[in-house]
Amino acid sequence: MTEPEVLDGLTRILRDLLQDESITLTAATERPDVPGWDSFAYVNFIVAVESEFGVRFQLSDVEAFQNVGEIARQILALKR
């Protein structure tokens, strides 16, 4: 699995959660960049990501993620 593949999966998950097909995530995307991606949606996103990719994030990681690229890289690290 590559970072672009993970980003595609993250984009699909967030599109489904926010019901917005126009969302396109990049490694630099931050939550404030996406309308409607509030803290409640972020928690739901993280739960969906963990389920989809078969990973479990540490709470400290979830609180520290600054952008989507950090989430993607953590997924890849956990899948090794």
N, CA, C and O atoms as a printed pandas DataFrame, in Angstrom:
     atom_number atom_name residue_name chain_id  residue_number  x_coord  y_coord  z_coord
0              1         N          MET        A               1    0.849   -1.168    0.000
1              2        CA          MET        A               1    0.000    0.000    0.000
2              3         C          MET        A               1    0.903    1.242    0.000
3              4         O          MET        A               1    1.913    1.294    0.702
4              5         N          THR        A               2    0.514    2.234   -0.802
5              6        CA          THR        A               2    1.293    3.464   -0.922
6              7         C          THR        A               2    0.545    4.627   -0.278
7              8         O          THR        A               2   -0.650    4.532    0.004
8              9         N          GLU        A               3    1.257    5.711   -0.054
9             10        CA          GLU        A               3    0.603    6.895    0.518
10            11         C          GLU        A               3   -0.528    7.410   -0.375
11            12         O          GLU        A               3   -1.590    7.752    0.147
12            13         N          PRO        A               4   -0.349    7.482   -1.703
13            14        CA          PRO        A               4   -1.480    7.912   -2.543
14            15         C          PRO        A               4   -2.706    6.991   -2.410
15            16         O          PRO        A               4   -3.839    7.470   -2.445
16            17         N          GLU        A               5   -2.493    5.706   -2.261
17            18        CA          GLU        A               5   -3.620    4.773   -2.079
18            19         C          GLU        A               5   -4.321    5.033   -0.751
19            20         O          GLU        A               5   -5.548    4.992   -0.671
20            21         N          VAL        A               6   -3.541    5.299    0.281
21            22        CA          VAL        A               6   -4.134    5.617    1.579
22            23         C          VAL        A               6   -4.907    6.928    1.491
23            24         O          VAL        A               6   -6.014    7.030    2.020
24            25         N          LEU        A               7   -4.338    7.926    0.832
25            26        CA          LEU        A               7   -5.035    9.211    0.670
26            27         C          LEU        A               7   -6.350    9.034   -0.075
27            28         O          LEU        A               7   -7.342    9.679    0.266
28            29         N          ASP        A               8   -6.374    8.177   -1.080
29            30        CA          ASP        A               8   -7.618    7.900   -1.801
30            31         C          ASP        A               8   -8.661    7.304   -0.856
31            32         O          ASP        A               8   -9.830    7.687   -0.889
32            33         N          GLY        A               9   -8.229    6.363   -0.015
33            34        CA          GLY        A               9   -9.138    5.753    0.945
34            35         C          GLY        A               9   -9.642    6.755    1.963
35            36         O          GLY        A               9  -10.823    6.744    2.311
36            37         N          LEU        A              10   -8.760    7.625    2.448
37            38        CA          LEU        A              10   -9.167    8.651    3.408
38            39         C          LEU        A              10  -10.161    9.621    2.778
39            40         O          LEU        A              10  -11.125   10.038    3.421
40            41         N          THR        A              11   -9.921    9.975    1.520
41            42        CA          THR        A              11  -10.840   10.867    0.805
42            43         C          THR        A              11  -12.218   10.229    0.696
43            44         O          THR        A              11  -13.228   10.887    0.945
44            45         N          ARG        A              12  -12.266    8.955    0.325
45            46        CA          ARG        A              12  -13.548    8.255    0.190
46            47         C          ARG        A              12  -14.299    8.218    1.520
47            48         O          ARG        A              12  -15.508    8.448    1.566
48            49         N          ILE        A              13  -13.575    7.929    2.597
49            50        CA          ILE        A              13  -14.202    7.863    3.918
50            51         C          ILE        A              13  -14.788    9.218    4.303
51            52         O          ILE        A              13  -15.927    9.288    4.766
52            53         N          LEU        A              14  -14.024   10.297    4.115
53            54        CA          LEU        A              14  -14.521   11.620    4.500
54            55         C          LEU        A              14  -15.667   12.069    3.605
55            56         O          LEU        A              14  -16.608   12.706    4.078
56            57         N          ARG        A              15  -15.598   11.746    2.319
57            58        CA          ARG        A              15  -16.724   12.066    1.428
58            59         C          ARG        A              15  -18.001   11.398    1.913
59            60         O          ARG        A              15  -19.065   12.017    1.932
60            61         N          ASP        A              16  -17.892   10.131    2.305
61            62        CA          ASP        A              16  -19.058    9.405    2.806
62            63         C          ASP        A              16  -19.590   10.030    4.094
63            64         O          ASP        A              16  -20.797   10.221    4.244
64            65         N          LEU        A              17  -18.694   10.345    5.013
65            66        CA          LEU        A              17  -19.115   10.903    6.302
66            67         C          LEU        A              17  -19.781   12.265    6.164
67            68         O          LEU        A              17  -20.794   12.542    6.807
68            69         N          LEU        A              18  -19.202   13.111    5.319
69            70        CA          LEU        A              18  -19.721   14.465    5.170
70            71         C          LEU        A              18  -20.708   14.593    4.012
71            72         O          LEU        A              18  -21.264   15.667    3.780
72            73         N          GLN        A              19  -20.921   13.508    3.295
73            74        CA          GLN        A              19  -21.828   13.486    2.141
74            75         C          GLN        A              19  -21.510   14.619    1.170
75            76         O          GLN        A              19  -22.374   15.401    0.774
76            77         N          ASP        A              20  -20.219   14.670    0.802
77            78        CA          ASP        A              20  -19.740   15.709   -0.095
78            79         C          ASP        A              20  -18.718   15.103   -1.063
79            80         O          ASP        A              20  -17.562   14.890   -0.700
80            81         N          GLU        A              21  -19.148   14.833   -2.280
81            82        CA          GLU        A              21  -18.290   14.192   -3.275
82            83         C          GLU        A              21  -17.213   15.128   -3.823
83            84         O          GLU        A              21  -16.330   14.685   -4.557
84            85         N          SER        A              22  -17.272   16.408   -3.479
85            86        CA          SER        A              22  -16.275   17.346   -3.999
86            87         C          SER        A              22  -14.990   17.352   -3.174
87            88         O          SER        A              22  -14.007   17.975   -3.576
88            89         N          ILE        A              23  -14.981   16.675   -2.032
89            90        CA          ILE        A              23  -13.799   16.662   -1.164
90            91         C          ILE        A              23  -12.668   15.885   -1.831
91            92         O          ILE        A              23  -12.861   14.765   -2.303
92            93         N          THR        A              24  -11.498   16.491   -1.861
93            94        CA          THR        A              24  -10.279   15.824   -2.312
94            95         C          THR        A              24   -9.189   16.135   -1.297
95            96         O          THR        A              24   -8.776   17.285   -1.141
96            97         N          LEU        A              25   -8.730   15.100   -0.612
97            98        CA          LEU        A              25   -7.714   15.281    0.410
98            99         C          LEU        A              25   -6.322   15.139   -0.193
99           100         O          LEU        A              25   -6.090   14.314   -1.076
100          101         N          THR        A              26   -5.412   15.952    0.299
101          102        CA          THR        A              26   -3.996   15.837   -0.019
102          103         C          THR        A              26   -3.253   15.659    1.298
103          104         O          THR        A              26   -3.847   15.776    2.370
104          105         N          ALA        A              27   -1.977   15.382    1.222
105          106        CA          ALA        A              27   -1.186   15.215    2.437
106          107         C          ALA        A              27   -1.186   16.493    3.280
107          108         O          ALA        A              27   -1.055   16.426    4.503
108          109         N          ALA        A              28   -1.331   17.641    2.643
109          110        CA          ALA        A              28   -1.283   18.922    3.358
110          111         C          ALA        A              28   -2.634   19.371    3.905
111          112         O          ALA        A              28   -2.696   20.358    4.639
112          113         N          THR        A              29   -3.715   18.675    3.569
113          114        CA          THR        A              29   -5.047   19.085    4.009
114          115         C          THR        A              29   -5.153   19.032    5.527
115          116         O          THR        A              29   -4.764   18.049    6.158
116          117         N          GLU        A              30   -5.691   20.114    6.103
117          118        CA          GLU        A              30   -5.965   20.183    7.531
118          119         C          GLU        A              30   -7.471   20.285    7.725
119          120         O          GLU        A              30   -8.193   20.696    6.817
120          121         N          ARG        A              31   -7.941   19.911    8.904
121          122        CA          ARG        A              31   -9.390   19.918    9.149
122          123         C          ARG        A              31  -10.058   21.250    8.812
123          124         O          ARG        A              31  -11.125   21.243    8.198
124          125         N          PRO        A              32   -9.476   22.398    9.188
125          126        CA          PRO        A              32  -10.146   23.662    8.850
126          127         C          PRO        A              32  -10.297   23.907    7.345
127          128         O          PRO        A              32  -11.089   24.753    6.929
128          129         N          ASP        A              33   -9.539   23.168    6.534
129          130        CA          ASP        A              33   -9.615   23.322    5.077
130          131         C          ASP        A              33  -10.891   22.724    4.496
131          132         O          ASP        A              33  -11.270   23.039    3.368
132          133         N          VAL        A              34  -11.562   21.852    5.272
133          134        CA          VAL        A              34  -12.725   21.125    4.754
134          135         C          VAL        A              34  -13.978   21.582    5.505
135          136         O          VAL        A              34  -14.105   21.346    6.706
136          137         N          PRO        A              35  -14.899   22.235    4.798
137          138        CA          PRO        A              35  -16.129   22.682    5.453
138          139         C          PRO        A              35  -16.883   21.500    6.089
139          140         O          PRO        A              35  -17.084   20.463    5.457
140          141         N          GLY        A              36  -17.285   21.680    7.332
141          142        CA          GLY        A              36  -18.054   20.648    8.011
142          143         C          GLY        A              36  -17.225   19.628    8.766
143          144         O          GLY        A              36  -17.774   18.782    9.472
144          145         N          TRP        A              37  -15.901   19.699    8.626
145          146        CA          TRP        A              37  -15.046   18.716    9.302
146          147         C          TRP        A              37  -14.726   19.233   10.707
147          148         O          TRP        A              37  -13.609   19.660   10.999
148          149         N          ASP        A              38  -15.742   19.177   11.556
149          150        CA          ASP        A              38  -15.597   19.630   12.929
150          151         C          ASP        A              38  -15.073   18.502   13.815
151          152         O          ASP        A              38  -14.749   17.422   13.323
152          153         N          SER        A              39  -14.990   18.751   15.107
153          154        CA          SER        A              39  -14.404   17.765   16.012
154          155         C          SER        A              39  -15.232   16.487   16.079
155          156         O          SER        A              39  -14.670   15.398   16.191
156          157         N          PHE        A              40  -16.551   16.600   16.013
157          158        CA          PHE        A              40  -17.405   15.410   16.024
158          159         C          PHE        A              40  -17.167   14.574   14.765
159          160         O          PHE        A              40  -17.031   13.353   14.843
160          161         N          ALA        A              41  -17.118   15.230   13.620
161          162        CA          ALA        A              41  -16.856   14.520   12.364
162          163         C          ALA        A              41  -15.454   13.918   12.369
163          164         O          ALA        A              41  -15.235   12.862   11.775
164          165         N          TYR        A              42  -14.504   14.574   13.030
165          166        CA          TYR        A              42  -13.137   14.060   13.110
166          167         C          TYR        A              42  -13.109   12.743   13.881
167          168         O          TYR        A              42  -12.449   11.792   13.463
168          169         N          VAL        A              43  -13.821   12.685   14.999
169          170        CA          VAL        A              43  -13.882   11.447   15.786
170          171         C          VAL        A              43  -14.495   10.330   14.939
171          172         O          VAL        A              43  -13.970    9.216   14.914
172          173         N          ASN        A              44  -15.584   10.612   14.256
173          174        CA          ASN        A              44  -16.215    9.607   13.391
174          175         C          ASN        A              44  -15.284    9.180   12.263
175          176         O          ASN        A              44  -15.250    8.008   11.890
176          177         N          PHE        A              45  -14.533   10.127   11.725
177          178        CA          PHE        A              45  -13.567    9.841   10.670
178          179         C          PHE        A              45  -12.492    8.893   11.179
179          180         O          PHE        A              45  -12.170    7.908   10.515
180          181         N          ILE        A              46  -11.937    9.178   12.347
181          182        CA          ILE        A              46  -10.879    8.339   12.910
182          183         C          ILE        A              46  -11.390    6.920   13.151
183          184         O          ILE        A              46  -10.690    5.956   12.842
184          185         N          VAL        A              47  -12.590    6.779   13.695
185          186        CA          VAL        A              47  -13.169    5.453   13.929
186          187         C          VAL        A              47  -13.337    4.709   12.602
187          188         O          VAL        A              47  -13.021    3.522   12.515
188          189         N          ALA        A              48  -13.828    5.391   11.582
189          190        CA          ALA        A              48  -14.016    4.771   10.272
190          191         C          ALA        A              48  -12.677    4.390    9.640
191          192         O          ALA        A              48  -12.563    3.341    9.006
192          193         N          VAL        A              49  -11.677    5.232    9.812
193          194        CA          VAL        A              49  -10.338    4.952    9.269
194          195         C          VAL        A              49   -9.753    3.714    9.944
195          196         O          VAL        A              49   -9.207    2.838    9.273
196          197         N          GLU        A              50   -9.866    3.643   11.255
197          198        CA          GLU        A              50   -9.342    2.482   11.974
198          199         C          GLU        A              50  -10.013    1.197   11.486
199          200         O          GLU        A              50   -9.351    0.177   11.292
200          201         N          SER        A              51  -11.310    1.257   11.293
201          202        CA          SER        A              51  -12.050    0.082   10.820
202          203         C          SER        A              51  -11.660   -0.286    9.391
203          204         O          SER        A              51  -11.422   -1.456    9.089
204          205         N          GLU        A              52  -11.595    0.696    8.529
205          206        CA          GLU        A              52  -11.293    0.461    7.110
206          207         C          GLU        A              52   -9.889   -0.102    6.905
207          208         O          GLU        A              52   -9.696   -1.017    6.105
208          209         N          PHE        A              53   -8.917    0.441    7.623
209          210        CA          PHE        A              53   -7.530    0.060    7.410
210          211         C          PHE        A              53   -7.040   -0.996    8.402
211          212         O          PHE        A              53   -5.914   -1.477    8.280
212          213         N          GLY        A              54   -7.862   -1.358    9.371
213          214        CA          GLY        A              54   -7.470   -2.378   10.332
214          215         C          GLY        A              54   -6.334   -1.944   11.239
215          216         O          GLY        A              54   -5.438   -2.732   11.543
216          217         N          VAL        A              55   -6.370   -0.686   11.672
217          218        CA          VAL        A              55   -5.341   -0.147   12.560
218          219         C          VAL        A              55   -6.003    0.437   13.801
219          220         O          VAL        A              55   -7.214    0.658   13.832
220          221         N          ARG        A              56   -5.191    0.682   14.820
221          222        CA          ARG        A              56   -5.648    1.376   16.030
222          223         C          ARG        A              56   -4.637    2.465   16.340
223          224         O          ARG        A              56   -3.453    2.194   16.540
224          225         N          PHE        A              57   -5.120    3.704   16.378
225          226        CA          PHE        A              57   -4.264    4.831   16.709
226          227         C          PHE        A              57   -4.211    5.003   18.224
227          228         O          PHE        A              57   -5.170    4.686   18.927
228          229         N          GLN        A              58   -3.100    5.500   18.712
229          230        CA          GLN        A              58   -3.002    5.923   20.102
230          231         C          GLN        A              58   -3.729    7.268   20.230
231          232         O          GLN        A              58   -3.710    8.076   19.302
232          233         N          LEU        A              59   -4.360    7.500   21.366
233          234        CA          LEU        A              59   -5.071    8.758   21.580
234          235         C          LEU        A              59   -4.140    9.951   21.378
235          236         O          LEU        A              59   -4.538   10.972   20.817
236          237         N          SER        A              60   -2.907    9.813   21.836
237          238        CA          SER        A              60   -1.949   10.914   21.677
238          239         C          SER        A              60   -1.692   11.223   20.199
239          240         O          SER        A              60   -1.492   12.381   19.833
240          241         N          ASP        A              61   -1.698   10.190   19.350
241          242        CA          ASP        A              61   -1.528   10.415   17.911
242          243         C          ASP        A              61   -2.730   11.155   17.335
243          244         O          ASP        A              61   -2.581   12.114   16.577
244          245         N          VAL        A              62   -3.925   10.693   17.706
245          246        CA          VAL        A              62   -5.159   11.300   17.189
246          247         C          VAL        A              62   -5.202   12.785   17.542
247          248         O          VAL        A              62   -5.609   13.612   16.726
248          249         N          GLU        A              63   -4.780   13.115   18.756
249          250        CA          GLU        A              63   -4.785   14.510   19.196
250          251         C          GLU        A              63   -3.688   15.329   18.522
251          252         O          GLU        A              63   -3.810   16.548   18.403
252          253         N          ALA        A              64   -2.622   14.671   18.082
253          254        CA          ALA        A              64   -1.470   15.384   17.519
254          255         C          ALA        A              64   -1.485   15.526   15.999
255          256         O          ALA        A              64   -0.755   16.358   15.460
256          257         N          PHE        A              65   -2.299   14.737   15.293
257          258        CA          PHE        A              65   -2.308   14.824   13.830
258          259         C          PHE        A              65   -2.593   16.260   13.399
259          260         O          PHE        A              65   -3.594   16.851   13.805
260          261         N          GLN        A              66   -1.704   16.815   12.572
261          262        CA          GLN        A              66   -1.867   18.184   12.087
262          263         C          GLN        A              66   -2.475   18.244   10.690
263          264         O          GLN        A              66   -3.090   19.241   10.313
264          265         N          ASN        A              67   -2.296   17.158    9.919
265          266        CA          ASN        A              67   -2.820   17.146    8.558
266          267         C          ASN        A              67   -3.067   15.698    8.127
267          268         O          ASN        A              67   -2.714   14.757    8.839
268          269         N          VAL        A              68   -3.660   15.540    6.985
269          270        CA          VAL        A              68   -4.027   14.217    6.487
270          271         C          VAL        A              68   -2.791   13.379    6.179
271          272         O          VAL        A              68   -2.827   12.157    6.326
272          273         N          GLY        A              69   -1.715   14.001    5.760
273          274        CA          GLY        A              69   -0.484   13.274    5.475
274          275         C          GLY        A              69    0.043   12.554    6.706
275          276         O          GLY        A              69    0.547   11.436    6.597
276          277         N          GLU        A              70   -0.064   13.172    7.868
277          278        CA          GLU        A              70    0.386   12.531    9.104
278          279         C          GLU        A              70   -0.461   11.300    9.411
279          280         O          GLU        A              70    0.057   10.286    9.880
280          281         N          ILE        A              71   -1.755   11.388    9.148
281          282        CA          ILE        A              71   -2.638   10.231    9.351
282          283         C          ILE        A              71   -2.240    9.112    8.392
283          284         O          ILE        A              71   -2.122    7.956    8.799
284          285         N          ALA        A              72   -2.034    9.450    7.128
285          286        CA          ALA        A              72   -1.665    8.447    6.121
286          287         C          ALA        A              72   -0.343    7.770    6.475
287          288         O          ALA        A              72   -0.220    6.550    6.374
288          289         N          ARG        A              73    0.635    8.555    6.886
289          290        CA          ARG        A              73    1.941    7.981    7.240
290          291         C          ARG        A              73    1.843    7.080    8.472
291          292         O          ARG        A              73    2.538    6.067    8.554
292          293         N          GLN        A              74    0.993    7.438    9.421
293          294        CA          GLN        A              74    0.813    6.602   10.604
294          295         C          GLN        A              74    0.139    5.284   10.227
295          296         O          GLN        A              74    0.499    4.229   10.748
296          297         N          ILE        A              75   -0.831    5.346    9.329
297          298        CA          ILE        A              75   -1.478    4.117    8.849
298          299         C          ILE        A              75   -0.422    3.199    8.229
299          300         O          ILE        A              75   -0.364    2.012    8.547
300          301         N          LEU        A              76    0.410    3.752    7.346
301          302        CA          LEU        A              76    1.439    2.957    6.697
302          303         C          LEU        A              76    2.412    2.370    7.710
303          304         O          LEU        A              76    2.824    1.218    7.575
304          305         N          ALA        A              77    2.781    3.138    8.709
305          306        CA          ALA        A              77    3.698    2.642    9.741
306          307         C          ALA        A              77    3.068    1.494   10.535
307          308         O          ALA        A              77    3.742    0.522   10.875
308          309         N          LEU        A              78    1.783    1.615   10.824
309          310        CA          LEU        A              78    1.098    0.571   11.607
310          311         C          LEU        A              78    0.857   -0.695   10.785
311          312         O          LEU        A              78    0.710   -1.779   11.350
312          313         N          LYS        A              79    0.814   -0.570    9.472
313          314        CA          LYS        A              79    0.553   -1.721    8.598
314          315         C          LYS        A              79    1.830   -2.507    8.307
315          316         O          LYS        A              79    1.756   -3.576    7.702
316          317         N          ARG        A              80    2.989   -2.014    8.715
317          318        CA          ARG        A              80    4.260   -2.705    8.441
318          319         C          ARG        A              80    4.389   -3.916    9.310
319          320         O          ARG        A              80    5.389   -4.630    9.228
